Amino acid sequence: MADSVLRLSDVSVVRDGNPVLKGIDWTVEPDERWVILGRNGAGKTTLLQIAAAALHPSSGEAVVLGESVGHTDLAELRPLLGFASSALARRIPRNERVLDVVMTAAYAVTGRWNELYEDIDERRAHRVLSEWHLDHLAERTFGSLSDGEQKRVQIARSVMTDPEILLLDEPAASLDLGGREELLQLLGGYASDPKSPAIVMVTHHVEEIPQAFNRALLLKDGEITAQGPIGDVLTSENLSATFDIDVEITESDGRYTARARQGVEG
């Protein structure tokens, strides 16, 4: 198997004297599609920031695509990391043309300015928009799109540069049922393609896990409570311990559902 795309060894993060992540050991291989679950404040987004080389660990070692975070120049590494989050979306000008939102990923900027793009960049941006069912919106402005369309544009932008790892922070958050299912169907198809990169996705809800995801990691109070093959990790016992509520989880055709057991008050 090819070298791992991400390796965290005894990684901890401390902010203002408070531990956010504690002793994290985690490895992501090129053919793995991970989902990270946990309560609010569990450390999920911080863990994703480490994976994106956007945050240095307070202690331990984080190796991303063979480079040690905090000990090397990561300027050339970051274009190889596809990243989509609500925080990034807020930096995209609302009057930016959708085609340019995607194309500016080539320079890792939000908002087209004086960059020089080649025909190949524009052709690739159009192709990526088509793959995510957005080609008809290429000339629209980002701010005029629905939440679901904006989420898909963010993901199209994140794969524009052919990244070696794709990092998604709650990509289905705030979407209605139709928007969520359309996005998850596209993500599931993308994840099932062996040519796609490693994928790590943060979510609060098992219902938002696309098909074809094959690994899961559960976080509680900055520590990993379980990790490994998704069918072994996403059990009623593990989810109950992680979320501090007695839940029952069911799986059907690669999609998951969780609900509190009858008689349990949440």
Secondary structure, DSSP 8 states (H G I E B T S, - for coil): ----SEEEEEEEEEETTEEEEEEEEEEE-TT-EEEEEE-TTSSHHHHHHHHTTSS--SEEEEEETTEETTSS--TTTGGGEEEE-HHHHHTS-TTSBHHHHHHGGGGT-SS--S----HHHHHHHHHHHHHTT-GGGTTSBGGGS-HHHHHHHHHHHHHTT--SEEEEESTTTT--HHHHHHHHHHHHHHHH-TTS-EEEEEES-GGG--TT--EEEEEETTEEEEEEEHHHHS-HHHHHHHHTS-EEEEEETTEEEEEE-TT---
